[in-house]
Amino acid sequence: MFDVVIVAGGKSLRAGTDKLSARLGEQTVIARTANLFRDINGIDKIILVTDEDYQIDGVLLAPAGQTRGESVKNGLKLVKSRYVLIHDGARP
């Protein structure tokens, strides 16, 4: 019913470190964000938009754009479901 597009193309410049690769418990922040959607009934596909080589089982990758809008557009190209959820990767 839903595909999820997780936008994670930023460079973490304000944070000064790659916050998506930071550990949060047993997982990285980006893995935790993606994996939280697995437990939601009706999620068909999880799409991660990034230029990094994150390896998360069952998650499709799309290239990040120069802007957040372009990144969202790139993620939407892989959407097949009728509905889509768009989420920021740094906020699990």
DATA-V764195 format. One record per residue. N is the residue number from 0. RES is the residue in three letters. SS is DSSP state (A for helix, B for strand, O for the rest). PSI is psi in whole degrees, 0 to 359 (none if undefined). OMEGA is omega in degrees with one decimal (none if undefined). Layout:
[[N:RES:SS:PSI:OMEGA] [N:RES:SS:PSI:OMEGA]]
This chain:
[[0:MET:O:320:-178.8] [1:PHE:B:141:163.5] [2:ASP:B:151:179.9] [3:VAL:B:130:173.4] [4:VAL:B:117:178.3] [5:ILE:B:115:-176.2] [6:VAL:B:118:-176.2] [7:ALA:O:48:-176.7] [8:GLY:O:0:-177.8] [9:GLY:O:168:-177.6] [10:LYS:O:3:179.0] [11:SER:O:37:-176.7] [12:LEU:O:318:-179.8] [13:ARG:O:327:-179.7] [14:ALA:O:333:179.8] [15:GLY:O:2:178.5] [16:THR:O:160:179.2] [17:ASP:O:94:-176.0] [18:LYS:O:338:179.8] [19:LEU:O:333:178.0] [20:SER:O:355:179.1] [21:ALA:O:148:179.8] [22:ARG:B:138:174.5] [23:LEU:B:92:-172.2] [24:GLY:O:231:-177.4] [25:GLU:O:353:-173.4] [26:GLN:B:168:169.3] [27:THR:B:163:179.1] [28:VAL:A:314:-176.6] [29:ILE:A:322:176.8] [30:ALA:A:318:179.0] [31:ARG:A:317:178.3] [32:THR:A:309:-178.7] [33:ALA:A:316:-175.7] [34:ASN:A:335:177.0] [35:LEU:A:329:180.0] [36:PHE:A:340:180.0] [37:ARG:A:330:-176.5] [38:ASP:A:2:-178.7] [39:ILE:O:122:178.7] [40:ASN:O:132:176.9] [41:GLY:O:358:176.6] [42:ILE:B:120:-179.0] [43:ASP:B:321:-173.4] [44:LYS:B:142:174.7] [45:ILE:B:124:-177.6] [46:ILE:B:123:179.0] [47:LEU:B:122:-178.8] [48:VAL:B:112:-174.5] [49:THR:O:161:171.2] [50:ASP:O:358:178.1] [51:GLU:O:164:-178.2] [52:ASP:O:59:177.4] [53:TYR:O:130:178.8] [54:GLN:O:102:-179.9] [55:ILE:O:119:-176.2] [56:ASP:O:131:174.5] [57:GLY:O:6:-179.4] [58:VAL:B:127:177.3] [59:LEU:B:147:178.9] [60:LEU:B:140:173.2] [61:ALA:B:149:-178.4] [62:PRO:O:142:175.6] [63:ALA:O:155:175.8] [64:GLY:O:184:178.7] [65:GLN:O:336:178.5] [66:THR:O:166:176.6] [67:ARG:A:320:178.6] [68:GLY:A:317:177.6] [69:GLU:A:322:178.5] [70:SER:A:317:177.6] [71:VAL:A:316:179.3] [72:LYS:A:318:178.2] [73:ASN:A:320:177.5] [74:GLY:A:321:-179.2] [75:LEU:A:337:178.6] [76:LYS:O:337:-179.7] [77:LEU:O:357:-178.1] [78:VAL:O:134:176.7] [79:LYS:O:340:-178.1] [80:SER:O:164:179.0] [81:ARG:O:327:-177.3] [82:TYR:B:155:-180.0] [83:VAL:B:142:171.8] [84:LEU:B:135:178.5] [85:ILE:B:128:-174.2] [86:HIS:B:152:177.1] [87:ASP:B:124:-174.7] [88:GLY:O:337:-175.8] [89:ALA:O:5:-177.7] [90:ARG:O:79:-178.0] [91:PRO:O:none:none]]
